Amino acid sequence: MAQERVLVKHSVTGRLLISSTDGLTYTFDHAGELTLVTINGVSADKGAAVVELKSELNVFRFEEPQGGPIIKHWYYVGDNPVIYDESAQRLTLSVQSEIEYRPDQYWE
């Protein structure tokens, strides 16, 4: 069975801001030329940190098939909206420029 995880990082420093491995749930939904990444269960302090750095964010999605190579997806937020709903503990990032790559095709 394949596993998957999502990370939100500061693009300048590489600082990890959000990880789905912390028990967070998420969805990816296409909205025109953007993809909406909705992450549920985000604490207020982490939500505020992400919003503060909203123009300098990268989102990564790792597909980890059992017995197969990892597939990485990299999304750039740029000037697109990043919204945190504190009462719902929901973070919504509008991302663009998906780049998919497979490390096994670059490294031996």
TIMARLUM-214577 format. One line per 3 residues: number of its first residue (from 1); their letters; for each residue x, y, z of N, C-alpha, C, O, CB. Coordinates in Angstrom, 2 decimals, padded with zeros to 5 digits. Each point is the difference from the previous one (the first is absolute). Glycine has a CB too. Layout:
<atoms>
NUM> A> X,Y,Z,X,Y,Z,X,Y,Z,X,Y,Z,X,Y,Z | ... .
</atoms>
This chain:
<atoms>
1> MAQ> 000.84,-001.18,000.00,-000.84,001.18,000.00,000.89,001.25,000.00,000.94,000.09,000.78,-002.79,-001.34,000.44 | 001.54,002.18,-002.08,000.79,001.23,-000.12,-000.30,000.93,001.18,-001.12,000.05,000.51,001.12,-000.26,-003.03 | 001.02,000.92,002.92,-000.17,001.03,001.02,000.30,001.34,-000.63,000.62,000.08,-001.06,000.01,-001.68,002.92 .
4> ERV> -001.07,002.65,-001.21,000.21,001.34,-000.52,000.17,000.95,001.18,-000.55,-000.23,001.08,-000.80,-000.27,-003.18 | 002.12,001.55,001.89,000.14,001.03,001.04,000.18,001.35,-000.66,000.41,000.10,-001.16,000.61,-001.76,002.76 | -001.34,002.70,-000.84,000.07,001.38,-000.50,000.81,000.83,000.98,-000.15,-000.12,001.22,-002.09,-000.11,-002.41 .
7> LVK> 003.11,001.09,000.64,000.79,000.94,000.80,-000.20,001.40,-000.53,-000.14,000.20,-001.21,001.85,-001.99,001.73 | -001.72,002.78,000.38,000.03,001.41,-000.38,001.29,000.55,000.60,000.24,-000.09,001.20,-002.81,000.33,-001.29 | 003.40,000.36,-000.79,001.30,000.50,000.43,000.20,001.46,-000.43,-000.57,000.46,-000.99,001.49,-002.79,000.85 .
10> HSV> -000.11,003.03,000.92,000.43,001.34,-000.37,001.03,-000.15,-001.11,001.02,-000.67,000.19,-001.48,001.61,002.15 | 000.22,-000.33,-003.49,000.87,-000.21,-001.16,001.39,000.60,000.16,000.95,-000.46,-000.64,-002.99,000.45,-000.75 | 002.19,001.02,002.23,001.29,000.66,000.16,000.90,-000.76,000.96,001.17,-000.24,-000.29,-002.26,002.44,-000.18 .
13> TGR> 000.55,-002.58,001.62,000.82,-000.65,001.03,-000.12,-001.52,000.01,000.83,-000.68,000.60,-001.09,002.73,000.74 | -000.78,-002.59,-001.99,-000.24,-001.43,000.04,-000.68,-000.46,001.27,-000.18,-001.20,000.21,002.15,000.92,-001.63 | -002.36,001.22,002.28,-000.65,-000.33,001.28,-001.31,-000.75,-000.23,-000.84,000.44,-000.78,001.88,001.59,001.82 .
16> LLI> -001.21,-003.15,-000.37,-001.23,-000.77,-000.07,-001.07,000.68,000.85,000.19,000.20,001.20,001.12,-002.35,-001.58 | -002.42,002.50,-000.24,-001.09,000.68,000.70,-001.15,-000.94,000.33,-000.58,000.06,001.08,001.22,002.05,-002.24 | -000.98,-002.99,000.22,-001.13,-000.91,000.15,000.40,-001.37,-000.56,000.65,-000.09,-001.04,-002.34,002.02,000.88 .
19> SST> 001.30,-002.99,000.87,000.20,-001.36,-000.50,-001.25,-000.82,000.27,-000.50,-000.03,001.13,003.00,000.20,-000.74 | -002.99,-000.83,-001.42,-001.19,-000.84,000.19,000.29,-001.18,000.92,-000.94,-000.62,000.50,000.14,001.30,-002.76 | 002.06,-001.00,002.48,000.34,-001.10,000.90,-000.32,000.33,001.46,000.10,-000.86,000.87,001.69,000.17,-002.48 .
22> DGL> -002.16,001.94,001.87,-000.41,000.40,001.35,-001.48,-000.27,000.24,-000.59,000.57,000.92,002.37,001.19,-000.94 | -002.38,-002.61,-000.79,-001.40,-000.36,000.19,-000.98,000.91,-000.73,-001.20,-000.02,000.28,001.85,-000.89,001.90 | -000.14,001.73,-003.10,-000.86,000.93,-000.74,-000.59,-000.70,-001.23,000.63,-000.89,-000.57,000.75,002.86,001.38 .
25> TYT> -002.57,-001.57,-001.19,-000.62,-000.51,-001.22,000.05,001.09,-001.06,000.10,001.18,000.33,-001.62,-002.75,000.98 | 001.45,001.17,-002.57,000.11,000.98,-001.08,-000.73,-000.47,-001.24,-000.28,-001.19,-000.17,002.49,001.95,001.08 | -002.51,000.21,-001.77,-000.57,-000.30,-001.32,000.68,000.90,-001.02,000.48,001.08,000.33,-002.71,-001.77,000.68 .
28> FDH> 002.25,000.23,-002.25,000.46,000.77,-001.14,-001.17,000.10,-000.97,-000.54,-001.02,-000.42,002.98,000.26,000.70 | -002.85,001.97,-000.63,-001.11,000.21,-000.92,000.41,000.99,-001.07,000.54,001.06,000.31,-002.21,-001.56,001.51 | 001.41,000.17,-003.07,000.34,000.90,-001.11,-001.03,001.12,-000.08,-001.20,-000.24,000.11,002.29,-001.65,-001.37 .
31> AGE> -000.60,003.11,001.06,-000.84,001.19,-000.14,000.57,000.83,-001.14,000.78,000.93,000.23,-001.42,-000.93,002.26 | 000.25,-000.33,-003.71,000.56,000.69,-001.16,001.46,-000.34,-000.15,000.36,-001.18,-000.05,-002.00,003.03,000.32 | 002.49,-000.82,-000.35,001.43,-000.22,-000.16,000.72,-000.21,001.33,001.21,-000.25,000.03,-001.31,001.62,-002.09 .
34> LTL> -000.63,-001.25,003.16,000.58,-000.19,001.32,-000.47,-001.32,000.60,-000.95,-000.61,-000.48,001.05,003.10,000.82 | 000.59,-002.91,000.70,-000.42,-001.14,000.80,-000.19,000.51,001.42,000.87,000.68,000.54,000.36,-002.36,-002.02 | -002.37,001.36,002.09,-000.26,000.37,001.38,000.42,-001.15,000.90,-000.50,-001.12,-000.12,-001.42,002.63,-000.56 .
37> VTI> 002.84,-001.22,001.58,000.45,-000.98,000.97,-000.63,000.40,001.33,000.29,001.06,000.54,001.92,-001.53,-001.77 | -003.08,-000.38,001.75,-000.67,000.27,001.26,000.55,-000.97,001.04,-000.05,-001.21,-000.19,-002.06,002.04,-000.98 | 002.63,-000.27,002.27,000.59,-000.82,001.06,-000.81,000.24,001.27,-000.13,001.14,000.44,002.47,-001.03,-001.49 .
40> NGV> -002.87,-001.16,001.62,-000.84,000.08,001.20,000.76,-000.44,001.24,000.85,-000.89,-000.06,-002.86,000.49,-001.36 | 001.68,001.04,002.55,000.63,-000.34,001.26,001.22,000.85,000.32,000.80,-000.35,000.86,-001.64,-001.94,-001.17 | 000.99,003.43,-000.40,001.17,000.87,000.16,-000.21,000.91,001.21,-001.01,000.70,000.08,001.47,-000.76,-002.58 .
43> SAD> 000.48,000.06,003.42,-000.09,000.85,001.19,000.13,001.48,-000.37,000.53,000.34,-001.06,000.44,-002.21,002.46 | -001.46,002.73,-000.52,000.00,001.44,-000.27,001.41,000.54,-000.19,000.22,000.83,-000.88,-002.31,-000.63,002.21 | 003.05,-000.65,-000.53,001.37,000.52,-000.14,000.62,-000.42,-001.34,000.69,000.79,-000.63,-000.44,-000.86,003.14 .
46> KGA> -000.49,-001.16,-002.92,000.54,-000.44,-001.30,-000.72,000.68,-001.15,000.62,000.36,-001.00,-000.01,-002.57,002.02 | -001.91,002.38,-000.90,-000.77,000.69,-001.04,000.48,001.43,-000.17,000.15,000.48,-001.12,-002.12,-001.92,001.63 | 002.21,002.13,000.60,000.48,001.38,-000.04,001.40,000.08,-000.63,000.29,000.92,-000.76,-001.67,-000.39,002.81 .
49> AVV> 002.24,-001.49,-001.73,001.35,-000.01,-000.57,-000.04,-000.18,-001.51,000.76,000.64,-000.72,000.13,-001.58,002.87 | -001.78,000.07,-002.63,-000.11,-000.23,-001.44,-000.53,001.26,-000.70,000.54,000.40,-001.03,-000.94,-002.86,001.45 | -000.63,003.06,000.14,-000.58,001.21,-000.61,001.03,001.13,-000.03,000.07,000.75,-000.98,-002.36,-001.42,001.78 .
52> ELK> 003.08,000.80,000.24,001.02,001.04,000.06,001.03,-000.15,-001.12,000.53,001.00,-000.50,-000.85,-000.88,002.98 | 000.60,-001.34,-002.89,001.00,-000.27,-001.03,-000.64,-000.35,-001.34,000.65,-000.62,-000.85,000.92,-000.16,002.64 | -002.82,001.15,-002.00,-000.79,-000.51,-001.12,000.61,000.20,-001.38,-000.26,-000.81,-000.89,-001.67,001.25,002.30 .
55> SEL> 002.71,000.59,-001.62,000.57,000.20,-001.34,001.32,-000.76,-000.18,000.62,000.09,-001.06,-001.71,002.15,000.99 | 001.51,-002.99,001.09,001.28,-000.73,-000.06,-000.18,-001.46,000.39,000.78,-000.55,000.78,000.43,002.68,-000.24 | -002.26,-002.76,-001.08,-000.31,-001.37,000.40,000.14,-000.98,-001.15,-000.26,000.33,-001.16,-001.29,000.59,002.86 .
58> NVF> 001.96,-002.11,-001.37,-000.04,-001.15,-000.90,-000.83,-001.08,000.67,000.05,-000.18,001.22,002.22,000.75,-002.24 | -003.03,-001.29,000.22,-000.76,-001.16,000.47,000.55,-001.22,-000.71,000.21,000.01,-001.21,-002.31,001.39,001.67 | 002.34,-002.45,000.29,000.51,-001.25,-000.56,-000.98,-001.13,000.32,-000.50,-000.11,001.12,002.90,000.92,-000.88 .
61> RFE> -002.65,-001.64,-001.23,-000.81,-001.20,000.19,000.86,-001.19,-000.43,000.52,-000.03,-001.11,-002.73,001.27,000.73 | 002.35,-002.21,001.27,000.81,-001.18,-000.25,-000.91,-001.21,-000.12,-000.70,-000.35,000.96,002.67,001.35,000.28 | -001.98,-001.63,-002.40,-000.68,-001.28,-000.17,001.04,-001.07,000.27,001.09,000.02,-000.57,-002.77,000.90,-001.15 .
64> EPQ> 001.34,-001.86,002.60,000.95,-001.02,000.41,-000.61,-001.37,-000.20,-000.47,-000.62,000.96,001.52,002.19,000.69 | -001.05,-002.06,-002.90,-000.59,-001.32,-000.26,000.82,-001.11,000.65,001.23,000.04,-000.01,-002.16,000.83,-002.14 | 000.24,-001.86,002.69,000.69,-001.11,000.63,000.80,-000.75,-001.05,-000.56,-000.48,-000.99,-001.24,000.28,002.76 .
67> GGP> 003.08,000.09,-001.56,000.87,-000.72,-000.91,000.36,000.77,-001.26,000.66,-000.53,-000.89,-001.67,-001.51,001.77 | 000.58,003.31,-000.97,000.31,000.79,-001.19,000.72,001.28,000.37,000.13,000.33,001.18,-002.11,-001.28,-002.32 | 002.47,001.67,000.14,000.73,001.24,000.26,-000.93,001.14,000.44,-001.17,000.05,-000.39,002.87,-000.76,-001.29 .
70> IIK> -001.17,001.60,002.49,-000.74,001.18,000.45,-000.21,000.94,-001.18,000.88,000.20,-000.82,000.09,-000.42,003.16 | -002.17,000.80,-002.39,-000.31,001.02,-000.99,-000.25,001.29,000.76,-000.86,000.05,000.88,-000.14,-001.73,-002.54 | 001.76,002.74,001.33,-000.11,001.27,000.69,-000.72,001.01,-000.88,000.23,000.07,-001.21,001.89,-000.55,002.50 .
73> HWY> -002.99,001.26,-000.66,-000.70,001.09,-000.68,000.35,001.28,000.74,-000.12,000.06,001.22,-001.80,-001.58,-002.00 | 002.35,002.52,000.05,000.39,001.27,000.59,-000.93,001.07,-000.55,-000.18,000.12,-001.21,002.61,-000.85,001.46 | -003.02,001.52,000.65,-000.91,001.08,-000.36,000.52,001.30,000.58,000.52,000.03,001.11,-002.49,-001.62,-001.20 .
76> YVG> 001.82,002.65,-000.67,000.43,001.34,000.43,-001.24,000.84,000.27,-000.93,-000.01,-000.80,003.08,-000.15,-000.53 | -002.18,000.88,002.44,-001.15,000.82,000.37,000.06,001.37,-000.66,-000.99,000.45,-000.58,000.85,-001.67,002.76 | 001.28,001.89,-002.11,000.14,001.32,-000.63,-000.95,001.03,000.60,-000.12,000.10,001.22,000.83,-001.23,-003.31 .
79> DNP> -001.38,001.87,001.24,-000.91,001.06,000.45,-001.44,-000.48,000.15,-000.91,000.82,000.13,002.39,000.82,-001.24 | -001.70,-002.93,001.09,-001.35,-000.55,000.10,-000.47,-000.01,001.46,000.82,000.04,000.91,-000.40,-001.45,-002.94 | -001.73,001.37,002.23,-000.55,000.08,001.37,000.41,-001.17,000.91,000.08,-001.15,-000.42,-001.98,002.38,-000.55 .
82> VIY> 002.14,-000.87,002.22,000.21,-000.96,001.09,-000.91,000.46,001.12,000.13,001.11,000.51,002.32,-001.64,-001.17 | -003.38,-000.33,001.05,-001.03,000.39,000.98,000.01,-001.00,001.14,000.00,-001.21,-000.20,-001.42,002.29,-001.60 | 001.41,-000.54,003.02,-000.11,-000.85,001.19,-001.29,000.33,000.72,-000.25,001.16,000.34,002.77,-001.32,-000.11 .
85> DES> -003.36,-000.84,000.00,-001.25,000.14,000.76,000.26,-000.60,001.37,000.00,-001.22,000.17,-001.48,001.11,-002.27 | 001.68,000.97,003.08,000.38,-000.47,001.34,-001.10,-000.83,000.65,000.29,-001.00,000.65,001.15,003.01,-000.41 | -002.71,-001.60,-000.41,-001.09,-000.74,000.65,-000.14,-001.42,-000.56,-000.39,-000.91,000.73,-000.79,003.08,-000.34 .
88> AQR> 001.50,-002.36,-001.65,-000.08,-001.33,-000.62,001.35,-000.71,000.00,000.09,-001.16,-000.38,-001.95,001.98,-001.04 | 002.91,-000.12,001.85,001.38,-000.51,-000.06,000.33,-000.50,-001.41,000.58,-001.07,-000.19,-000.71,000.42,002.64 | -000.26,001.48,-003.44,000.17,-000.37,-001.40,000.88,001.00,-000.72,-000.23,001.21,000.06,-002.02,-002.32,-000.04 .
91> LTL> 003.26,000.60,-000.70,000.91,000.81,-000.80,-000.26,-000.32,-001.47,-000.01,-001.17,-000.39,001.77,001.23,002.25 | -001.97,000.97,-002.67,-000.22,-000.20,-001.43,001.06,000.78,-000.77,000.12,001.22,000.15,-002.61,-001.55,000.20 | 003.26,-000.38,-001.16,001.05,000.60,-000.81,-000.36,-000.17,-001.47,-000.34,-001.09,-000.44,002.09,000.62,002.23 .
94> SVQ> -001.68,001.56,-002.53,-000.21,-000.06,-001.45,001.37,-000.09,-000.63,000.81,000.93,000.08,-002.98,000.42,000.02 | 002.44,-002.48,-000.75,001.34,-000.25,-000.52,-000.02,-000.10,-001.52,-001.04,-000.23,-000.62,001.64,-000.96,002.74 | 000.57,001.37,-002.70,000.16,-000.06,-001.46,001.29,-000.71,-000.32,000.71,-000.47,000.89,-002.02,002.61,-001.20 .
97> SEI> 001.62,-002.23,-000.94,001.30,-000.50,-000.49,000.40,-001.34,000.59,001.07,-000.13,000.59,-000.40,002.47,-000.86 | -001.51,-003.34,000.11,000.35,-001.33,000.48,001.14,-000.57,-000.83,-000.04,000.00,-001.23,-002.32,-000.37,002.03 | 003.36,-000.12,-000.11,001.10,-000.72,-000.63,000.03,-001.39,000.63,000.10,-000.13,001.21,001.25,002.27,-001.66 .
100> EYR> -001.45,-003.16,-000.39,000.07,-001.37,000.48,001.37,-000.57,-000.36,000.47,000.15,-001.13,-002.99,-000.45,000.89 | 003.15,-000.33,001.19,001.28,-000.63,-000.31,000.18,-001.26,000.83,-000.58,-000.17,001.07,001.56,002.41,-001.64 | -000.16,-003.11,000.03,000.29,-001.28,000.63,001.49,-000.07,000.26,000.79,-000.11,-000.94,-002.76,-001.02,-000.19 .
103> PDQ> 002.37,001.18,002.39,001.43,-000.05,000.32,000.72,-001.20,-000.57,001.19,000.09,-000.31,-001.72,001.12,002.36 | -000.17,-002.34,-002.21,000.66,-001.19,-000.54,000.45,000.18,-001.44,000.82,-000.77,-000.50,-002.19,-000.60,002.03 | 000.86,002.38,-002.20,000.41,000.28,-001.38,001.24,000.91,-000.06,000.58,000.19,-001.06,-002.97,-000.45,000.35 .
106> YWE> 002.78,000.81,001.87,001.14,000.90,000.06,001.17,-000.56,000.79,001.15,000.36,-000.27,-002.73,001.51,000.07 | 001.31,-002.73,001.16,001.04,-000.52,000.89,000.06,-001.51,-000.14,-001.02,-000.65,-000.19,000.69,002.56,001.81 | 001.49,-002.43,-001.52,000.16,-001.46,-000.06,000.10,-000.57,001.39,000.13,-001.21,000.16,001.00,001.39,-002.37 .
</atoms>
